[in-house]
């Protein structure tokens, strides 16, 4: 129960939305994406130990799973970012979430910190690994 609460809080801070069981959580296949992501990160990869055996990923299906999971996360993040960049949403009175702040830094073009959209997505992905 405490884990679910921590998950809800972290997702709400990151996205400003509730990705708990039901609703947006199920609509986006969020749980399945996180499970696949963690399985791929934690699974054994012969390439990690034997770089010359990269071809094994094609035979085991690991390469296609990696690409599929990457593309699903990329589409999901694009959708969430587009929602945050929507001018109608920004006019609503609400508190900012972490993604809003990252997008502010990314669009401000500060000389101190430069973030690309890929950097923003990478930060979100790191946080999402904690949302599971």
C-alpha positions in Angstrom: 0.0 0.0 0.0 2.9 2.3 0.8 4.5 1.5 -2.5 1.3 2.4 -4.4 1.1 5.7 -2.5 4.7 6.5 -3.3 4.1 5.6 -7.0 1.1 7.9 -7.1 2.9 10.8 -5.5 5.9 10.5 -7.8 3.8 10.3 -11.0 1.7 13.3 -9.9 4.8 15.4 -9.2 6.3 14.4 -12.5 3.3 14.6 -14.8 0.7 16.5 -12.8 -1.7 13.5 -13.4 -2.7 10.4 -11.6 -1.4 7.2 -13.1 -2.6 5.0 -10.3 -4.6 1.9 -11.1 -7.3 2.9 -13.6 -7.9 5.9 -15.8 -4.9 7.2 -17.7 -2.8 4.5 -16.2 -4.6 1.7 -18.1 -5.4 3.8 -21.2 -1.8 4.3 -22.0 -0.6 0.8 -21.1 1.6 2.5 -18.6 2.0 -0.6 -16.3 2.9 -2.9 -19.2 5.5 -0.4 -20.4 7.1 -0.2 -17.0 7.1 -3.9 -16.6 8.7 -4.4 -20.0 11.3 -1.7 -19.3 12.3 -3.2 -15.9 12.5 -6.7 -17.4 14.7 -5.5 -20.2 17.0 -3.6 -17.8 17.2 -6.4 -15.3 17.5 -9.3 -17.8 20.7 -11.0 -18.8 22.3 -9.8 -22.0 25.1 -11.8 -23.5 26.2 -8.6 -25.3 27.1 -7.0 -22.0 29.7 -9.7 -21.4 30.6 -10.6 -25.0 30.3 -7.5 -27.2 31.2 -9.5 -30.3 28.0 -11.5 -29.9 25.6 -8.6 -30.7 23.9 -10.7 -33.4 22.3 -12.8 -30.6 19.8 -10.0 -29.9 18.3 -10.6 -33.3 17.9 -14.3 -32.7 16.5 -14.0 -29.1 14.0 -11.3 -30.0 15.7 -8.9 -27.6 16.4 -6.3 -30.2 12.8 -6.1 -31.4 11.6 -5.9 -27.8 14.0 -3.1 -27.0 12.9 -1.1 -30.1 9.2 -1.7 -29.4 9.5 -0.6 -25.8 11.5 2.4 -26.8 8.9 3.4 -29.4 6.0 3.0 -26.9 7.7 5.2 -24.3 8.7 7.8 -27.0 5.1 8.0 -28.2 3.8 8.2 -24.6 6.3 11.0 -23.7 5.5 12.9 -26.9 1.8 12.8 -26.0 2.4 13.9 -22.4 4.8 16.7 -23.5 2.3 17.9 -26.2 -0.4 18.1 -23.5 1.9 20.2 -21.3 2.8 22.5 -24.2 -0.9 23.0 -25.1 -1.7 26.8 -24.7 -5.2 26.0 -23.3 -3.8 23.8 -20.6 -1.2 26.5 -19.6 -3.9 29.1 -19.1 -5.6 26.9 -16.5 -4.8 27.9 -12.9 -2.9 25.0 -11.4 0.5 24.3 -9.9 3.4 23.4 -12.1 4.8 19.9 -12.2 8.4 18.7 -12.8 7.7 18.3 -16.5 6.5 22.0 -16.7 9.8 23.1 -15.1 11.9 20.9 -17.5 10.1 22.3 -20.5 10.6 25.8 -19.2 14.4 25.2 -19.0 14.4 23.6 -22.4 12.5 26.4 -24.1 14.3 29.3 -22.4 17.6 28.4 -24.1 19.6 29.3 -21.0 23.4 29.4 -21.5 23.9 27.7 -18.1 21.8 24.7 -18.9 20.8 23.4 -22.3 18.2 20.6 -22.5 17.1 19.0 -25.7 13.7 17.3 -25.9 15.6 14.0 -25.7 17.2 15.1 -22.5 13.8 15.9 -21.1 12.5 12.5 -22.1 15.5 10.8 -20.5 15.0 12.6 -17.2 11.3 11.6 -17.3 12.2 8.0 -18.1 14.6 7.8 -15.1 11.8 9.1 -12.9 9.3 6.7 -14.4 11.5 3.8 -13.5 10.8 4.9 -9.9 7.0 5.1 -10.5 6.7 1.3 -10.8 
